[in-house]
Amino acid sequence: MSVIPLVGFAIVAVVTLAVLRPLRPELAALLAVAAAVVIFSALLPRIAVIVRLLEGLAGQGGLNAAYLAAVLRIVGVAYVAEFGAQVARDAGEGAVAAKVELGGKILILGMAVPILLGVLQLVVRLLG
């Protein structure tokens, strides 16, 4: 999907939401979530292309596949958490959005620990 259909879809969704929200706020919230899911789904093929490109570059550079996989999972968690927080914010649930962001950060920290340990072990080997 190129940017023009993406923006066109978003504009139609926003105008529809602006009309619908005063009349049926519960339907507007559902439409906002549905629009966000459609946009995210439309971008998934592009994300897959980027992941394959990074995997190819990592293979050429001799990077440990486990580290690349961990980094890609971390980036994925960051994007999904941000997406969830934005949906919650759009629904007027700022407190829920903040908790989604906090949860994403905690998960990212937990997933980064093996990478940090690997870097520390490398530094110890280089200095020792």
C-alpha positions in Angstrom: 0.0 0.0 0.0 1.4 3.4 -0.9 0.9 6.5 1.2 -1.9 8.0 -0.9 -4.5 5.2 -0.3 -3.4 5.0 3.3 -4.0 8.7 3.9 -7.2 8.6 1.9 -8.5 5.9 4.0 -7.5 7.7 7.2 -9.2 10.9 6.0 -12.5 9.1 5.2 -12.3 7.4 8.7 -11.6 10.7 10.4 -14.5 12.5 8.7 -16.8 9.6 9.4 -15.7 9.6 13.1 -16.3 13.4 13.3 -19.9 12.9 12.1 -20.6 9.7 14.1 -19.0 10.6 17.4 -21.7 13.1 18.6 -24.5 10.8 17.5 -23.2 7.4 18.6 -19.9 7.6 20.6 -19.8 3.8 21.2 -19.9 3.1 17.4 -17.3 5.9 16.8 -14.9 4.1 19.3 -15.4 0.8 17.4 -14.8 2.5 14.1 -11.6 4.1 15.3 -10.3 0.7 16.5 -11.3 -0.9 13.2 -9.7 1.8 11.1 -6.5 1.5 13.2 -6.5 -2.3 12.7 -7.0 -1.9 8.9 -4.2 0.6 8.6 -1.8 -1.6 10.7 -2.8 -4.7 8.7 -2.1 -2.9 5.4 1.4 -2.1 6.7 2.3 -5.7 7.7 3.6 -6.7 4.3 6.0 -3.7 4.3 7.2 -4.7 7.8 7.8 -8.2 6.5 10.0 -6.9 3.7 12.0 -4.8 6.1 12.5 -7.8 8.4 13.7 -10.0 5.5 16.1 -7.2 4.4 17.6 -6.9 7.9 17.9 -10.7 8.2 19.8 -10.7 4.9 22.1 -7.9 6.1 22.7 -9.7 9.4 23.6 -12.9 7.6 26.1 -11.1 5.3 27.7 -9.3 8.3 28.0 -12.5 10.4 25.7 -11.1 13.1 24.4 -13.7 15.5 20.8 -14.5 14.4 19.7 -14.7 18.1 20.6 -11.0 18.6 18.8 -9.9 15.5 15.7 -11.9 16.5 15.8 -10.3 19.9 16.1 -6.8 18.5 13.2 -7.4 16.0 11.0 -8.7 18.8 11.9 -5.6 20.9 11.0 -3.3 18.0 7.8 -5.3 17.4 6.8 -4.9 21.1 7.5 -1.2 20.9 5.2 -0.7 17.8 2.4 -2.9 19.1 2.5 -1.2 22.5 2.4 2.2 20.9 -0.5 1.1 18.7 -2.4 -0.2 21.7 -1.8 3.0 23.6 -2.9 5.2 20.7 -6.1 3.1 20.4 -6.8 3.5 24.1 -6.1 7.2 24.0 -8.4 7.6 21.0 -11.1 5.9 23.0 -10.6 8.5 25.8 -8.8 6.1 28.1 -5.6 7.9 28.9 -4.9 5.8 32.1 -5.2 2.6 30.1 -2.9 4.0 27.4 -0.3 4.8 30.1 -0.4 1.3 31.5 0.0 -0.2 28.0 3.0 2.0 27.4 4.5 1.0 30.8 3.8 -2.7 30.1 5.6 -2.4 26.7 8.6 -0.8 28.4 8.8 -3.5 31.0 8.6 -6.2 28.3 11.3 -4.5 26.3 13.6 -4.2 29.3 13.1 -7.9 30.0 13.8 -8.9 26.4 16.9 -6.6 26.3 18.6 -8.3 29.2 20.2 -11.2 27.1 21.6 -8.6 24.7 23.0 -6.6 27.5 24.6 -9.7 29.0 26.1 -10.6 25.7 27.6 -7.1 25.3 29.0 -7.2 28.9 30.6 -10.7 28.3 32.2 -9.3 25.1 33.6 -6.3 27.0 35.0 -8.6 29.7 36.6 -10.8 27.1 38.2 -7.8 25.3 39.5 -6.3 28.6 40.5 -9.6 30.2 
